[in-house]
Amino acid sequence: MTTLCVFDAYGTLFDFNSAVARHRSAIGPKADALADMWRLKQIQYTWLRNGMGAYAKFWQVTGEALDHCLEAHGISDPAVRPKLMNAYLALDPFPEVPAMLDQLRRRGVRLAILSNGNPEMLDPMVAASGLADRFEAVLSVDPVGVFKPDARVYRLVEERCGVTPDKVSFLSSNCWDAHGAAHFGFRTVWVNRAGAPDDNLPGKPVAQLRDLSQLPGLLGVS
């Protein structure tokens, strides 16, 4: 029985592509390629920093990834970078998210976020979305100084919310994150929005969804 639903933020609840989409005209025809590379490099940098033991706040990592991508795509307009970084503070939630959260809350399911983002990024974004009151906790990796999928990140849920892993349903659009959380002991659902192939990693998600509208039914609380 699920006591607490814990959601990854970027790509799961909030559309990271909305930052680039909002400034498509300023970026030009390379906007989609930039968005794809930015997310890829952002995640790669977290893994590399974990391996190097060189943690930095996710805001810094996001900016470093963006700098690489702007150079790689030959985008030299100095106004583009601050526009994209500021957009990351107010990413759009996916369309189904508000109703899904309200449905779960009405049925007594506790809700939280667990993200690589640092609080200075997460708090403005959640507030701008109008969804802040749905969550009892917005948990950042920042206090442990390491990124997912390190077990110390997932352990924050039990420490901060007082819920053992077997009572947690964890939702992520990142397959590697879903596997990492499952390996830790959460009941994990991969929100496979892109229809991507599964990663061959330790830990097995219990289910796949194409979007979060299906979650209440999966949990039996629809």
The 8 nearest C-alpha neighbors of each residue, nearest first, counted from 0:
[[1, 166, 2, 218, 165, 167, 168, 3],
 [2, 0, 166, 167, 3, 168, 4, 108],
 [3, 1, 166, 108, 167, 109, 0, 4],
 [2, 4, 109, 167, 110, 1, 108, 5],
 [5, 3, 168, 110, 169, 167, 109, 111],
 [4, 6, 111, 169, 112, 110, 168, 170],
 [7, 5, 112, 170, 169, 113, 8, 171],
 [6, 8, 171, 113, 114, 11, 112, 170],
 [7, 9, 12, 11, 114, 13, 6, 10],
 [10, 8, 13, 11, 15, 7, 12, 14],
 [9, 11, 14, 13, 172, 15, 12, 8],
 [10, 12, 172, 8, 9, 171, 7, 13],
 [11, 13, 8, 92, 93, 10, 9, 96],
 [14, 12, 92, 9, 10, 91, 93, 11],
 [15, 13, 10, 16, 17, 91, 92, 93],
 [14, 16, 17, 10, 9, 18, 13, 90],
 [17, 15, 14, 18, 19, 34, 20, 35],
 [16, 18, 20, 15, 19, 14, 21, 90],
 [19, 17, 86, 16, 21, 20, 83, 87],
 [18, 20, 22, 21, 17, 16, 23, 34],
 [21, 19, 17, 23, 22, 18, 16, 30],
 [20, 22, 19, 18, 23, 17, 86, 24],
 [23, 21, 19, 25, 20, 24, 26, 18],
 [22, 24, 20, 26, 25, 21, 19, 30],
 [23, 25, 27, 22, 26, 21, 28, 30],
 [26, 24, 22, 23, 27, 79, 78, 76],
 [27, 25, 23, 24, 30, 22, 29, 79],
 [26, 28, 24, 29, 25, 30, 23, 22],
 [27, 29, 30, 26, 31, 23, 24, 32],
 [28, 30, 32, 27, 31, 33, 26, 72],
 [31, 29, 33, 28, 32, 26, 23, 27],
 [32, 30, 34, 33, 29, 35, 28, 19],
 [33, 31, 35, 29, 34, 30, 36, 72],
 [32, 34, 30, 36, 31, 35, 37, 29],
 [35, 33, 31, 37, 32, 36, 16, 19],
 [36, 34, 32, 33, 37, 38, 31, 39],
 [35, 37, 39, 33, 38, 34, 40, 32],
 [38, 36, 34, 40, 39, 35, 65, 33],
 [37, 39, 41, 36, 40, 35, 42, 34],
 [38, 40, 36, 42, 37, 41, 43, 35],
 [41, 39, 43, 37, 64, 42, 38, 44],
 [40, 42, 38, 64, 44, 39, 61, 43],
 [43, 41, 45, 44, 40, 39, 38, 46],
 [44, 42, 40, 46, 45, 41, 39, 47],
 [43, 45, 47, 41, 42, 46, 40, 48],
 [46, 44, 48, 42, 43, 47, 49, 146],
 [47, 45, 49, 43, 44, 48, 50, 42],
 [46, 48, 44, 50, 49, 45, 51, 43],
 [47, 49, 53, 51, 45, 50, 46, 54],
 [50, 48, 46, 52, 47, 51, 45, 145],
 [49, 51, 47, 48, 52, 46, 53, 45],
 [52, 50, 48, 53, 49, 47, 54, 46],
 [51, 53, 49, 50, 48, 54, 145, 47],
 [52, 54, 48, 51, 49, 55, 50, 47],
 [55, 53, 48, 144, 145, 52, 49, 56],
 [56, 54, 57, 59, 53, 60, 144, 48],
 [55, 57, 58, 59, 117, 60, 141, 54],
 [56, 58, 60, 116, 59, 117, 61, 55],
 [59, 57, 61, 56, 60, 62, 120, 117],
 [58, 60, 62, 57, 61, 56, 63, 55],
 [61, 59, 57, 63, 62, 58, 64, 41],
 [62, 60, 58, 64, 59, 63, 41, 57],
 [61, 63, 65, 59, 64, 60, 66, 58],
 [62, 64, 60, 66, 65, 61, 59, 67],
 [65, 63, 61, 41, 67, 40, 62, 66],
 [64, 66, 62, 68, 67, 63, 37, 69],
 [65, 67, 63, 69, 68, 64, 62, 70],
 [68, 66, 64, 70, 65, 69, 71, 63],
 [69, 67, 71, 65, 70, 66, 37, 72],
 [70, 68, 74, 66, 72, 71, 67, 65],
 [69, 71, 73, 67, 68, 72, 74, 66],
 [70, 72, 68, 69, 73, 67, 74, 66],
 [73, 71, 69, 70, 74, 68, 33, 29],
 [72, 74, 70, 71, 75, 69, 68, 76],
 [75, 73, 69, 72, 76, 70, 26, 71],
 [74, 76, 77, 73, 69, 70, 79, 78],
 [75, 77, 78, 79, 74, 80, 26, 25],
 [78, 76, 79, 75, 80, 81, 74, 82],
 [77, 79, 76, 80, 81, 82, 25, 75],
 [80, 78, 82, 77, 81, 76, 83, 25],
 [79, 81, 83, 82, 78, 84, 77, 65],
 [82, 80, 84, 83, 79, 85, 78, 77],
 [83, 81, 79, 85, 80, 84, 86, 78],
 [82, 84, 86, 80, 81, 85, 18, 79],
 [83, 85, 81, 87, 86, 82, 80, 62],
 [86, 84, 87, 82, 88, 83, 81, 89],
 [85, 87, 18, 83, 88, 84, 89, 82],
 [86, 88, 84, 85, 89, 90, 18, 83],
 [87, 89, 124, 86, 85, 120, 123, 90],
 [90, 88, 124, 86, 87, 127, 91, 123],
 [91, 89, 87, 13, 17, 14, 88, 124],
 [90, 92, 13, 14, 17, 93, 89, 128],
 [93, 91, 13, 12, 14, 94, 96, 90],
 [92, 94, 96, 95, 13, 14, 12, 91],
 [95, 93, 96, 92, 97, 91, 98, 212],
 [96, 94, 212, 93, 98, 97, 99, 211],
 [95, 97, 99, 93, 94, 98, 100, 12],
 [98, 96, 100, 99, 95, 101, 130, 94],
 [99, 97, 101, 100, 96, 95, 102, 212],
 [98, 100, 102, 96, 101, 97, 212, 95],
 [101, 99, 103, 97, 102, 98, 96, 104],
 [100, 102, 104, 98, 103, 99, 105, 97],
 [103, 101, 99, 105, 100, 104, 98, 106],
 [104, 102, 100, 106, 108, 101, 105, 99],
 [103, 105, 107, 101, 108, 106, 102, 100],
 [106, 104, 102, 103, 107, 101, 108, 100],
 [107, 105, 103, 104, 108, 220, 102, 221],
 [106, 108, 104, 105, 109, 103, 2, 102],
 [109, 107, 104, 103, 106, 2, 3, 110],
 [108, 110, 3, 4, 2, 107, 104, 111],
 [111, 109, 134, 4, 3, 5, 135, 108],
 [112, 110, 5, 136, 134, 135, 137, 6],
 [111, 113, 137, 6, 5, 138, 7, 114],
 [114, 112, 138, 7, 139, 6, 137, 5],
 [115, 113, 116, 139, 7, 8, 138, 112],
 [114, 116, 140, 146, 139, 57, 117, 147],
 [117, 115, 114, 57, 139, 121, 120, 118],
 [116, 118, 139, 120, 119, 141, 57, 56],
 [119, 117, 121, 120, 122, 139, 116, 141],
 [118, 120, 117, 121, 122, 123, 116, 58],
 [121, 119, 118, 117, 88, 122, 123, 116],
 [122, 120, 118, 124, 123, 119, 116, 125],
 [121, 123, 125, 124, 118, 120, 119, 126],
 [124, 122, 126, 125, 121, 88, 127, 120],
 [125, 123, 89, 88, 127, 121, 126, 122],
 [124, 126, 128, 122, 131, 127, 123, 130],
 [125, 127, 123, 131, 128, 124, 129, 122],
 [128, 126, 124, 129, 125, 89, 123, 130],
 [129, 127, 125, 130, 126, 124, 92, 91],
 [128, 130, 126, 127, 131, 125, 132, 97],
 [131, 129, 128, 132, 133, 125, 126, 97],
 [130, 132, 126, 125, 133, 129, 134, 128],
 [131, 133, 134, 130, 135, 129, 126, 125],
 [134, 132, 131, 130, 135, 110, 100, 101],
 [135, 133, 111, 110, 136, 132, 131, 137],
 [134, 136, 111, 110, 133, 137, 109, 132],
 [137, 135, 111, 134, 138, 112, 110, 160],
 [138, 136, 112, 111, 113, 139, 134, 135],
 [139, 137, 113, 112, 136, 114, 140, 111],
 [138, 140, 114, 141, 117, 116, 113, 115],
 [141, 139, 115, 142, 143, 152, 146, 145],
 [140, 142, 144, 139, 143, 117, 56, 145],
 [143, 141, 144, 140, 139, 145, 117, 155],
 [144, 142, 141, 145, 140, 151, 152, 146],
 [145, 143, 141, 142, 54, 140, 146, 55],
 [144, 146, 143, 54, 49, 140, 149, 147],
 [147, 145, 115, 140, 45, 149, 148, 49],
 [148, 146, 149, 152, 115, 176, 145, 150],
 [147, 149, 179, 176, 150, 146, 152, 180],
 [148, 150, 147, 151, 152, 146, 145, 153],
 [151, 149, 152, 153, 154, 148, 183, 147],
 [152, 150, 154, 149, 153, 155, 143, 145],
 [151, 153, 150, 154, 155, 149, 140, 147],
 [152, 154, 155, 150, 151, 156, 180, 183],
 [153, 155, 151, 156, 152, 157, 150, 158],
 [156, 154, 158, 153, 152, 157, 159, 151],
 [157, 155, 154, 159, 158, 160, 153, 162],
 [158, 156, 161, 162, 160, 155, 163, 154],
 [157, 159, 155, 156, 161, 160, 154, 162],
 [158, 160, 156, 157, 155, 161, 136, 138],
 [161, 159, 157, 156, 162, 158, 136, 155],
 [160, 162, 157, 158, 159, 163, 156, 155],
 [163, 161, 157, 160, 166, 164, 156, 167],
 [162, 164, 165, 157, 166, 161, 167, 156],
 [165, 163, 185, 167, 166, 184, 162, 157],
 [164, 166, 163, 167, 185, 184, 186, 1],
 [167, 165, 1, 2, 164, 163, 0, 162],
 [168, 166, 3, 164, 185, 165, 1, 4],
 [169, 167, 186, 4, 187, 1, 185, 5],
 [168, 170, 187, 5, 4, 6, 186, 167],
 [171, 169, 6, 188, 189, 187, 7, 5],
 [172, 170, 7, 173, 189, 11, 190, 177],
 [171, 173, 190, 11, 191, 189, 10, 174],
 [174, 172, 176, 171, 175, 177, 189, 190],
 [173, 175, 177, 176, 189, 172, 178, 198],
 [174, 176, 178, 177, 173, 179, 198, 200],
 [177, 175, 179, 173, 174, 178, 148, 180],
 [178, 176, 174, 180, 175, 179, 189, 171],
 [177, 179, 202, 181, 175, 176, 180, 203],
 [180, 178, 176, 182, 148, 181, 177, 175],
 [179, 181, 183, 177, 182, 178, 185, 176],
 [182, 180, 202, 185, 178, 184, 183, 179],
 [181, 183, 202, 179, 180, 184, 201, 178],
 [182, 184, 180, 181, 185, 179, 150, 153],
 [185, 183, 181, 182, 164, 180, 165, 186],
 [186, 184, 164, 181, 167, 187, 180, 165],
 [187, 185, 168, 167, 181, 169, 205, 165],
 [186, 188, 169, 204, 181, 168, 185, 205],
 [189, 187, 206, 170, 204, 207, 205, 169],
 [188, 190, 207, 171, 177, 191, 172, 170],
 [191, 189, 172, 208, 171, 209, 192, 210],
 [190, 192, 209, 194, 172, 193, 189, 208],
 [191, 193, 209, 194, 190, 210, 172, 208],
 [194, 192, 195, 191, 209, 172, 190, 196],
 [195, 193, 191, 192, 196, 209, 197, 190],
 [194, 196, 193, 197, 191, 192, 174, 198],
 [197, 195, 198, 194, 174, 191, 193, 199],
 [196, 198, 199, 195, 174, 175, 200, 191],
 [197, 199, 200, 174, 175, 196, 178, 195],
 [200, 198, 197, 201, 178, 175, 202, 203],
 [199, 201, 198, 178, 202, 175, 179, 203],
 [202, 200, 182, 178, 203, 179, 199, 181],
 [203, 201, 182, 181, 178, 179, 200, 204],
 [202, 204, 178, 181, 205, 201, 182, 187],
 [205, 203, 187, 188, 206, 181, 178, 177],
 [204, 206, 187, 188, 203, 186, 207, 189],
 [207, 205, 188, 204, 189, 208, 187, 217],
 [208, 206, 189, 188, 190, 191, 209, 205],
 [207, 209, 190, 210, 191, 189, 206, 213],
 [208, 210, 192, 191, 190, 207, 211, 194],
 [211, 209, 208, 212, 190, 192, 213, 191],
 [210, 212, 213, 214, 95, 96, 99, 208],
 [211, 213, 214, 95, 210, 99, 215, 96],
 [212, 214, 211, 216, 215, 217, 210, 208],
 [213, 215, 217, 211, 216, 212, 218, 99],
 [216, 214, 221, 220, 218, 217, 213, 219],
 [217, 215, 221, 219, 214, 218, 213, 220],
 [216, 218, 214, 215, 219, 213, 220, 221],
 [219, 217, 215, 216, 220, 214, 1, 221],
 [220, 218, 216, 217, 221, 215, 214, 0],
 [219, 221, 215, 218, 216, 106, 103, 217],
 [220, 215, 216, 219, 102, 218, 103, 217]]
